[in-house]
Amino acid sequence: MRILIITLLTIVILQSCKKYPDGPLLSIRSREARITNTWVCEKALVGDVESTAFYTKYTFEYGADKSYSEYNGYNTIKGVWELSTNEDSIIVRYGANKILHGFKIQKLKNNSMRLTEGPNGLGFDWYLKSN
């Protein structure tokens, strides 16, 4: 009986650790440490339509100093990033007017990240891998 209770408690605790829909279940590294990296587009969906061919040159760099850089193959956008209050989104501010742009985190692992932006089925779905 005791083993059953411990097993059930362990399952409940581990499930509550999972912050993002696609994982990971548990990570030793902080969210900020996992975000801090240079990311390249592995797959892109626009409105649920496979669009990777148009975004293969995209690079996103999240610095430990909160600097942000996005390169689309032609231009670079620079700004700053931060986690939202509940840590489920990355907020980017860039440009002279400090335009806000939000990416909802779906998966955040050391070497892969999935971000969405815009309403479901209409926005972007970025599958990124570390460079």
C-alpha positions as CSV (number, residue, x, y, z in Angstrom):
1,M,0.0,0.0,0.0
2,R,2.8,2.3,0.9
3,I,4.6,1.7,-2.4
4,L,1.3,2.5,-4.3
5,I,0.9,5.8,-2.5
6,I,4.5,6.8,-3.2
7,T,4.2,5.8,-6.8
8,L,1.0,7.9,-7.2
9,L,2.5,10.9,-5.5
10,T,5.6,10.7,-7.8
11,I,3.4,10.6,-10.9
12,V,1.4,13.6,-9.7
13,I,4.5,15.6,-8.9
14,L,6.2,14.8,-12.2
15,Q,3.1,15.7,-14.2
16,S,2.9,19.1,-12.4
17,C,6.5,19.8,-13.4
18,K,5.6,19.7,-17.1
19,K,5.2,23.3,-18.1
20,Y,4.8,23.0,-21.9
21,P,2.5,20.8,-24.0
22,D,5.3,19.1,-25.9
23,G,7.7,18.9,-23.0
24,P,10.0,18.2,-21.5
25,L,8.6,16.5,-18.4
26,L,11.5,17.6,-16.2
27,S,14.7,19.6,-16.8
28,I,17.6,20.4,-14.6
29,R,18.5,23.6,-16.6
30,S,16.4,26.7,-16.0
31,R,14.0,27.9,-18.7
32,E,16.2,30.9,-19.4
33,A,19.3,28.8,-19.8
34,R,17.5,26.5,-22.3
35,I,16.2,29.5,-24.3
36,T,19.6,31.2,-24.4
37,N,21.0,29.8,-27.7
38,T,21.1,30.3,-31.4
39,W,18.2,28.6,-33.0
40,V,17.6,27.7,-36.7
41,C,14.3,26.8,-38.4
42,E,13.9,23.1,-38.7
43,K,10.2,23.2,-39.7
44,A,7.6,26.0,-40.2
45,L,3.9,25.8,-40.5
46,V,1.8,28.9,-41.5
47,G,-1.8,28.4,-40.9
48,D,-1.2,24.6,-40.7
49,V,0.4,24.6,-44.1
50,E,3.9,23.2,-44.4
51,S,6.1,26.3,-45.3
52,T,9.6,25.3,-44.2
53,A,11.1,26.0,-47.7
54,F,10.4,29.7,-47.2
55,Y,12.0,29.9,-43.7
56,T,15.2,27.7,-44.0
57,K,17.5,30.8,-43.6
58,Y,15.8,32.1,-40.4
59,T,18.0,32.3,-37.3
60,F,16.9,33.4,-33.9
61,E,19.5,34.3,-31.2
62,Y,18.5,34.7,-27.6
63,G,21.4,36.0,-25.6
64,A,22.1,35.4,-21.9
65,D,22.1,39.2,-21.5
66,K,18.5,39.2,-22.9
67,S,19.6,40.4,-26.3
68,Y,17.6,39.2,-29.3
69,S,18.5,38.9,-32.9
70,E,16.4,37.5,-35.8
71,Y,17.9,37.0,-39.2
72,N,15.7,36.1,-42.2
73,G,18.3,35.6,-44.8
74,Y,18.3,39.3,-45.8
75,N,17.8,41.5,-42.8
76,T,18.6,41.3,-39.1
77,I,16.2,42.6,-36.4
78,K,17.7,43.3,-33.0
79,G,15.9,43.7,-29.7
80,V,15.6,42.3,-26.2
81,W,13.7,39.3,-24.9
82,E,12.1,38.2,-21.6
83,L,9.9,35.4,-20.3
84,S,6.2,36.3,-19.6
85,T,5.1,36.4,-16.0
86,N,3.8,32.9,-16.0
87,E,6.9,31.7,-18.1
88,D,4.7,30.2,-20.9
89,S,5.7,32.8,-23.6
90,I,8.8,34.6,-24.8
91,I,8.2,38.4,-25.2
92,V,10.4,40.2,-27.7
93,R,10.8,44.0,-28.0
94,Y,12.5,45.4,-31.0
95,G,12.7,48.5,-33.2
96,A,12.7,52.2,-32.4
97,N,9.1,51.9,-31.0
98,K,9.9,48.8,-29.0
99,I,7.3,46.7,-30.8
100,L,6.1,43.8,-28.7
101,H,6.0,40.3,-30.2
102,G,5.0,37.2,-28.3
103,F,5.9,33.5,-28.9
104,K,4.0,30.9,-27.0
105,I,6.3,28.1,-25.9
106,Q,5.0,24.6,-26.8
107,K,8.3,22.7,-26.2
108,L,11.6,23.8,-24.6
109,K,14.4,21.4,-24.5
110,N,18.2,22.0,-24.6
111,N,18.5,21.3,-28.3
112,S,14.9,21.9,-29.6
113,M,12.2,24.4,-29.1
114,R,8.7,24.8,-30.6
115,L,7.1,28.3,-30.6
116,T,3.7,29.4,-31.9
117,E,2.5,32.9,-32.6
118,G,-1.0,34.0,-33.6
119,P,-4.3,32.2,-33.2
120,N,-4.5,28.5,-33.6
121,G,-4.6,27.4,-37.2
122,L,-3.9,30.9,-38.5
123,G,-0.5,31.8,-37.2
124,F,3.1,30.5,-37.3
125,D,4.3,27.3,-35.7
126,W,8.1,27.3,-35.5
127,Y,10.1,24.1,-34.9
128,L,13.6,25.2,-34.0
129,K,16.8,23.4,-33.3
130,S,20.0,24.6,-31.7
131,N,22.7,25.7,-34.1
